[in-house]
Amino acid sequence: MSRYPFQTIEPKWQAYWEQHKTFRATEDPEFPKERRRYVLDMFPYPSAEGLHVGHPEGYTATDIYCRYLRMNGYNVLHPMGFDSFGLPAENYALKTGAHPARTTEANIARFTRQIKSLGFSYDWDRCLSTCEPSYYRFTQRLFLLLYKKGLAYEAETPINWCPSCLTGLANEEVKDGRCERCGSAVTRKTIRQWLLRITAYAERLLEDLDALDWPESVKVMQRNWIGRSEGGEISFRIAGRDGTPTGDALAVYTTRPDTLYGATYLAVAPEHPLAAKLASPEQKQATEAYAARAARKSDLERSALAKDKSGVFTGSYALNPANGALIPVWLADYVLVTYGTGAIMAVPAHDERDWDFARAFGLPAVKVVASEAELRAAGVSAAELRDESRAKGIKEKHPELFEAAECTPAYGYAINSDWCDGLPTTAAKEFILSKLEGEGVGKKAVNYKLRDWVFSRQRYWGEPIPLMHCPKCGCVPLAEEDLPLELPRVESYQPTGTGESPLAGIAGWVNAACPACGGKAKRETNTMPQWAGSCWYFLRYLDPQNAAEFASKAAVDYWMPVDLYVGGAEHAVLHLLYARFWHKALYDLGAVGTPEPFKRLVNQGMITSFAYQRANKTLVPADCVSEVAPDAFVERGTGEKLERVVAKMSKSLKNVVNPDDAVREYGADSVRLYEMFMGPLEASKPWNTQGLIGVHRFLEKVWA
């Protein structure tokens, strides 16, 4: 059988495509809008490890689609670039002792070679890298647009702090209480930060999901992250032990105002602005110590349902506006200052966290909701509960219905709630909020879990924020003609760990003249997060050589929105939410013509690899494993039996499959075909070299 000579055929045609710019896209005005397609892969971060076989899966799928479209007469834009700023590149450079600019340049060259060796039909004339000054000049300009629109602001704020990376992290960068990048346990730290008002777009980010052709699982993740809820804001007057009001009040957000009669204490976040004032002289030392301990915990640790509840009594009380009852005010770290008002009314009978806290500290629980099943079991109707003359008899006959023996579901009919008794939950909500609003102590409110985006990093390898701090003029933006504000090329860029960027120690760069008054001023020393460059890169592909603007209006109108966007599900919240936010802000400014950037989204599944697992479920690097019989393995040095399992490809597990080896041995066509024959694009599946060999044999039969 004749062997398929891929070693000569593939390089020949790849060289031809590059020389003749076969896949270069042009804005031909003759092409009608309905026959243009913008097909985009999520651009890679150019790591030192290079590509693994998971990358080409999505690239192959979009390549097939683009070639199909071109053969059917479509004008297709299909670009590629590199997401090259951020912590991974800097951490690698710190580990190796090389400068991140040099390592990133080398990594991009390696990625480019690997991608080209697979024969994808990209328009390489549009290639970009987010760490190039010619690119981040426009990232800085777009940031200034947000700043001037009031969407960027500076604040002293408690943030997630990674003690290993020595920088602040956005909430989205914390996974299970640990830094997404390095795995270190995250703590809380209050430092000066720049934030973006993504919360100003919460409602639109939520509503516009409905019109997108995206996987429902991604939409659900975005909806849950935004976390819209409807309820009420209720004011509790603070009082002394004798019930005398002090003049202060705590605002509480709740989705269940109908359970107000069941509130037996207030819980306040340790960082709440009123926390120190609430502490009585006797409790001052205890509250300060507790607040200090809470500051060392991440939000996830504090809000975990399974954790033991901790708290401290402030020495203050509050008056329940429903019945005037005097209830204690506690500091509790399961309450987050970043959610709602930073204070909650605790209803132990109907909330698991409140129930656990009340049991831990001997606080009462008052049942204020009875389920329909409970009423049916007692032979009682809601109408009877509404009848004041009969309610007393029902309590005497069925005391178990009104007692909080355990935490029960909080939906049904109001009980132990005076004039709300017998009302179904929805009606009770409306009724009590209306009454509180009439008394000036409550109002309807909408709340979001989404927090403003922490947009500064205390590191070196990122876009400098183009702002100056002047003692006379305050915060002053740089003029457009002064952009890009380039990173200073220095050899030492170690993180300080003090809350300041390494840039703060470079006097020749920090100290500069104020753009407004010409006096002595200092540059902003925090840098932007990695997400800054990826928020808008799809727009720069449209017009990458334009030196005057990020893209011409004609180019934006010609191609946008992206028709098909393909990438990993790990970006379901972070990148997609941030990109949608920036795009909507640019839409409001008239810079783009569509409210959403990505029309259709497809998440490729993860390609996994075999790994080896001990009996205790810990994994063993592949180079520490011996095969003693077919499908029987032991760990060298210990002789412990190992099970072969499927796991994510990991450098530490030595189970990463390099596409270079596969291309060299079997050719790019074999790799691409096998990537598509492994299974549905959206499904996760294990790499098996035997399958690659089978596909290669098939191609040899076709050739023969």
N, C-alpha and C positions, 0 to 999 in steps of 0.2 A: 504494500500500500504506500502511495506517495505521501511523504511527510509534508504537513502544512508549513511553508517557510515564513513563519510570522516574523522571524528575525530580520528579514529584508523587506517584506511587504509593509509592515506597520510603520517602521521608521521612514520609509519612502513617502507614504501618504501623509504622515504627520508633518514631515518637512514641507511637502507640497502645500498643505493647508496653511502652514505658517507663512511661507514665502508669498503665496497669492492672497493671503488674508481672506480665505474662503468664507469665513463665518462673521466677517465684519458687518455690523448693522449700520444702516443709513436711514435718515429721516426722509424717506421718499414721500413727497406730498401726494403722489398719485395713488398710494395705497390707502384704500378706505379704512376708517377706524376699526370696523369690524373684522378686518383681516390683518390686524397687527397684534402681536403677542409679546408680552414681557414675561419671560420665564426666568425665575431667580432661585439659586441655591443660597442657603444661609452661608455666608462666607466663613472660612475657618480661622481659628486662632493658630498661627504658625508656631507650634510647639517644637521643642528640640527633638522630639521623638519622630517627627515627620508624620506622614499619613499612615493610618492603619486601614485595614480592609473595610472598616465601617464607613469611612468617608465616601468611597466610590459608589456605594449603594444608591444614595440619593442623586449623586452626580450622573450616574448611568441612566437612571430613570428619566431625569429631565433632558439628558442628551438625546435619548430615543424620541422623546416627545418633540423636541425642537427640530430634529432631522425630519420627523414625520410632517410637522407643520410646514417647513420650508419646501418639502417635496409636494405639498399641496398648495403652494403659491402664497404662503403667509410671509409677512415681513417680521422677523423674529429678533428680539434683543435677548441675548443670553451671555451675561458678563460674569467675571470672577474677580475677587480681590481678597484682602487679608485684614483681619481684625487684630491689629498688632500692638495696640497700647494695653497697659493694664498690669495687674499684680503678677500673673503667671510668668511673664517675660522678666519682670524685675526680680522676682524670687529666684528664678533660674540663674540670672546673671549674678546675683549675690552668692549663690551656691558655688558657681564655677569661677567667680572672680573676673569674668568678662563683662564689658559694658553692655547694657540691654540694647543699645543701638546696633552694636556689632552682631550680637547673637540673633537679634530679630532679623537683620538683613540676611544673615546666613540661612536662617530657618525659612524665610520667604523664598530664597533661591532654591532651596531643597524642595519645598512644597510645589513650586512652579514646575520644576523638572519632573516631579512625580506625577503631577496632574497632567502635564503634556504627554507623558509616556503612555497614558491611558487613552489618548486620542479623543478627548471631549471637544465638542464644537463651540468653544467659548470665543467671544470677541476679546482677544487679549489686548487690543488697542485701548480698551476701557479699564484695564486693570488698575486697582488703587490699593493703597495701604493707609490705614488710619493714623499711623505715626509719622507720615510725611508732612512737613510744614505746609506744603501746597494743599494738602487735604485738611489738616486741622485748623488752618486759617479760617475755613468756612464753618467748622465746628464751633470755633470761638465766636464767629460772627452770628451764628444762629443762637448761641447762648446769650449774646448781648441783645438780640431781638426779644428773647424771653425775659431777660432782665428789665428791659425798658417797658415791656408789657406788664410788669409787676409779678411775673411768674417765678422769679428767682429772688431769694431773700436770705439774709444772714441771721443766724440765731445761735445762742448758747443753748444746746439741747442735749438731753441724754441720748446716747446712741449705742449701738452694738459695737463693742470694741474687741478686736482680735489681738490678744497679747503676743501672738507669734508674728503675724503680718504687721503689727504695730500701726493699724489704721482702723478708721471707722467703716462699718459695713451697713448697707441698706438692709431692711428687714428681709427682703427677698434673697439676700446672700447668706442668710443663716438657715442651715438645715439641721433640724433636730438639736438645736442649741449649740451647733458647732459651725465654724467658718467653712463655707462651701469650698474654699480654695485649699486650705491646709489641714482642716479637721480639728483645729484647736477649739477648746471650750470658749464660748464667747461670754464676755462680761458686759457691764454697763459702765459708761463713762460720760461725763458731761464736758463737752468741749465746743469751741466755736466751729460752726459748720455753715456751708451753703446748702440750701434746700430748694427744690422746685415744687411749685404748687400743683402737683398732679391731682390733688383733691378737688381743685376747681373744675376738673373735667370728669369727675367720678360718674356723674349721671350720664353724660354722653358716652363715656367709655363702656358703660353698662348697656345703654339702650341700643347703641349701634352694632352690638354683637349680633343681634337678631338678623340683620341683613347680610351677614358674611357667610360665605360657603366654606366654613371651617369645621373640623371635627367637633362634635358636641362635647366630647370630653375636655377639649381645650377651652371651649366657651364656659363650661361649668367651672373649671379652675379659675378663669378670669373673674367670673361672677362671684365666686366664693372669696377670692382675694380682695375684690372691691367691697364685698360684704355689706350691701345696702340693707338697712332695717328701718322700720317705721315704729315709732313709739311716742314717748313724751319726755319732756324735761320738767322735773319737779324740784321746787325749792324747799329745803329743810332749814328752818331757823335753828341756829346753834344756841344752846342754853347751858347754864350751870347745873350743878347737881340738884338744886332746888327748883329747877324749871324756869328760872328767870332768863329771858333772851339776852344774848350778849351784843346783838346788833349785827353779827355775821350770819351768813347763810351759805349752805352747800347746795350747788346745783347737781342733780342726779339725772342721768339719762337711763331710761328703762323701756324695754319693749313690752312690758307688762304692767302698765299703770293700774290695771284692775286688781293686782295683788298688793296694793299699797297697805291695806289693813294687816297684811301678814309680814310687813317689814319690822323686824325686831332689833336691828342694829344697822348702822351705816358703816361701810368699809371704804377707806380712802387710800389711794396709792401713796406710798412713802414719799414720792417726789412732788406730790400735789402742792401748789403754791400756799395753801392754807395749813399744810401739815404741821409746820412749826408753831403756828399761832394756836392751833387746836390743843397742843400739848399743855396740860396744866403744870404748875411748878413741880408737883410731886412726880409727874410722868415724863418730864423733859429729858432726863438722862436716858431713860429706857427707850423713848421714841427716837432719839438721835442715834442710839446704838443700833436700833432695828433698821432705820433708814440706811445706815452705812452698810449693814449686812445685805440688804436688798439690792443695793447698788452693784454688788459683785455678782449678781445673777442675771442671766439672759431672760428675755421676755418669755421664751419657750419654757424654761425651767419654772418660772413664776406662775405660768398659767396652766401647766400640765395638770390634768384631772387627777392623775394617780399620786401626785406628791402629797406629803403631809402638809397640812395647812399651818401657816405661822402667822402671828400678828401680835400687836400690842395695843392695849387700851390707851387712848389719848388723855383720858380724864375729863373729856367734854361729852356733852349729850346733845341730841337734836330733838325737835318736836315734830312728830309725825303729823303732817297737815291734814290727814284724814280724820284722826280722832284725838289729836293733842297728846298722844302718849309720849312719854320721855324715853328715848332709846339711846344706847351708848354709841359713841363714835370710835371706831378702831382704825389703826393703820394695818393694812393687810397687803402682802406683796402679790397676791393673786389678782389684785386690781391693778391695771396698767394705766398710767397717766396719759398714754397715747390713744386710749380708746374712750369714746364718749366724753364725759366730763372729768374722768379720772376719779370718780366716786360712784358708788353703787348703793342702792337700798337693798339690803340683804333679806331675802324671803326664804329662810331655811326649809320650810315645809315643802317647797316646790322647786328648789335648785340644789343640785348635788354638791356643788362647791360650797354654797352657803350652809348646807346641812352638815357637811364635814367640819366646817369651821365652827359652827354653833356647838356641835358635839365636843369638839376639842376644847372649847373655852366655856362650856356650861351656859350657853345662851339659849333663850327659849325659841320654840318654833310654833307658829300659829297657822293652822290650816285654813286657807281661804278659798280653795277650789275643790269641789267634789265632782268626780267624773260621772258621766251618764250611767256607767255600769254600777257605780256605788249607789247612786240614787235608786236605780232599778232594784238592786239587791235589798235596799231598805224599804222598798215599796213607797218611795216618796217622789213627788213630782216637783218640777221647778216652780210651778204655780203655787204649790203649798208653801214653798220657802218664801215666796213673795208675800204671802198672807201673814202679817205680823201676829195675828191672833192665834195662828196655828203653829208658827215657827217655834215657840217656846216648848210646846208639847212634843214636837219632833225631836228637839235637842234632848229632852228628858228620856224619850223612848229609844232614841238611836244615838247615844253619846259618841259611839265609835265613828260615826260619820263626820263628826266635827273635831276629832282629836288627831294630832299629827304624830302617829306612831312611827312613821317612816316618811321618807321623801317621796312624794307621789307626783304623777304627771300634772302639769299646771293648766290643763284645758278641760272645760266642762261648764260648771255653774258656780257662781259666787256664793260663798257661805261665810259666816263670821265677818261680814262686811257691811253691816248696818243697812243703809238704803240701797246697796247693790245686790243684796241677797236674792238669789234666784235668777239673776240675769245671766245669759250665756256669755262666755268669755268676750266675744267680739263686742256685744252690746255694753258689757261692763266697762271695757276699755274706753269706748266713746263717752259713756255716761260720766265716769269719774274724771276724765280729762276735761270735759265741758265744765264740770263743777269747779275743778281746780283753776281753770282759766278764768272763770267768773270771779274767783276770789284773788286772782293775781299771783298765784303761786304755782302755776303749771301752764304748759302749752304743748301742742303737737310738735314733734320734731322728727327729722330724718337723720340717721347716722350712718357712717361708713367705717368699715374696718381699715380701709385704705388710708395710709398716712402719707404726708408729704415726703418726697423722695430725697434722701440724703445724697447730695450731689458732689461732695468733696471727699478727697482721699488725702491722707497725710503721707503721701509717697512721692517718689520722683518721676517714675515712668508713666506719665499721663499728660493730657493737654493742660498747659497753664491756663488758669482762669484770668481773662483779660480785664482785670479791675485793679485800681490803685486805691490805697488808703491814705488820705491826706488829712492832717490834723485840722486844717482850715476848711476844706471843701467836703470832707467826709469820703464816701465811696464814689469813685469816679471811673466810668468806663473808658477804655482806650478808644481812640478814633479808629475807624475802619482802615484808614491808610497806614496805621501802625501795626496792623495784623499781617502775618501771624506774629504773636508773641511767642518766640521760640524758647524751648528748653535750653538752659545753659549746658554746654558740653563740659561736664566735669567728670573726674575719675571717682570721686567719693560721693556716694548717694545713699549711704546707710540710713535707714529710718531712725528717727530720733527717739521714738517711744514716749515723748512728752506731750503728744497731741499736735505737734507742729511737723510740717513737711521738711525733708532735707533741704528744700529750697530756701528755708528760713535762715540757714547758716551761710548762704552764699551772698555776702554783703554787696559785691559788685553787681549782682543781678537784682537783689531786693530793693536797694536804694536807688530811686530814680526821681525825676521831676514830675510833679503833678501835671496832668494834661490840661487842667482847668486854670490853675493860678501860677504854675511854674515853680512853686515852692517845693521843699523837701517832702517826699512821700515814699511809701513802701508798696511794693507789688503784693498782690494776693499770693500767698505761698502754697495754699492747698491746690491740688490738681484735680482734674475731672476724673470720674470713674470710667472704667473700660466701656461701659454702656453708652457713653456720650457719642463715640464715633459710629457705633452700630445703630444709633437711633435714626440715622438719616442716610446711610451709605447708598441705599437703593436709589436715592435722588441724584447723587453725584455720578453714578454710572450713566445717567442720561446725557451728561455734558461734561465729561471729566477734564477736558482741556480748557474749559472756560475760566479765564483768569479774573473776570469781573464779578461773577456771581456763581452761586453753588450750582445752578443750572438755568438755562434760559427758559422763559415762559413757553416758548414754542416747543422745546424738547420735553418739558414737563407735560404739556397738553398732548403731545404726540403719543407718549408711551404710558403715562400713568392712568389708573393704578396698576400695580403688579398683578398680572393675570393668574400666575401660579407661583406659589412660594413653597419650597420644599426644605425641610430640615428636621432636626431632632426634637422630640417632645420635651427635652429638658429646658427648652426656651418658651414653654407654654405660658409662663407668667412674666418672667423678667424682661427679656428682649421684646416680646410682642407687645406687652403693656406699655413699655417705655416708648417704643417706636410709634405706637398709635397716639400716645399723648403728644409727642413732638409734632407729629403730622397734623393733628387737629389744631394745635397752636399755630402752625404755619398756615393752615387753611384759613383760620380766623384773620391772619395777617395778610391774606391774599397772595401768599407766596406759592401755594399749590392749589390745584383746582378740584381736588377730591377730598372728602372728609376722612376717608380710610385709605391706608397705603396698600393693603394686601387683599385682593378680592377672594382668591381661593387659597387655602392652606392644606398641605398634606404633610403629616408627620411620618417620617421613615422609621421603621422599627430598628432596634439595636441589633447589631451583629455581635454575637457572643463567641466565646471560645471555651475549650475544655480547660478545667482547672481541677485541682486535687484537694480533697477535704478530709481532715481528721474526724475521728468520732465525735469530738467536741464542737464540730462545725467550723473550726478555724481552717483557713486555706493555706496551702503549702506552695511555694514557688516551684514552677515546673522543673527547674534545674536541680531540685533536691529530691526528685522522684525517680524511682527505678521500676521498670515493668518486669515483674517476676513470672508472669504468665499472661496469655491473652486476656485483656480486661481485668488484670489483677496488679495492684500497685502497692509499693511500700515507700516510706520515707527513709532515704539514706541516712544512716547514722543512728536511727532509732528502731528501724524495722517495723514501725507501726503501720498497720493496714490502712490504705487510703481509698476513698471512693472518688471515682471520676464524676465530676458534675459540670454543668454549664454555668459560666460566670462572665461578668463584664470583663472585656480586655483591659489588662492593667500591667503597667511596666513592672510593678513590684512582684506580680505573680508570674512574670516571664511568659505570659500567654498571648502577647500581642502578635498579630500576624501582619507582617510588612508586605504591602502590595508589590514592592520592588522585586522581592524574591519570586512571587507568583508570576509577575510579568516576564521576568528573565527566563523562567523555566517553561511557562506555558503560553505566554503572549497576552497582550491587552484584550484581544477579542475573547479569549477563554475566561479571563477574569470578569469582564463585563457581563458575558452571557451567564456565568455561574452566579454572579450577584443577583441577576434577575430570576434565575431558575430556583433559587433557594426557597422562595415562598412569597406570599403577598408583601408588597412594599411596606405596609404599615405594621407588619408582624415582626416580633423579635425572633431570631433564629441563629443556631450555632454554625460557625464556619467549620467545614470539614474538607480537608484537602483531597480526600478520595472523590468527593463530588466534583471538585475542580478538574481532577484528572479525567473523570467521565465525560465532562463537557468538552474538554480538549480532544478526546478521542472522537467525539461526535463531529467536531469541526474538521478533523483530519479526514473523516469519511466524506463530508461534504466536499472538501478540497479534492479528494481522490475521484 
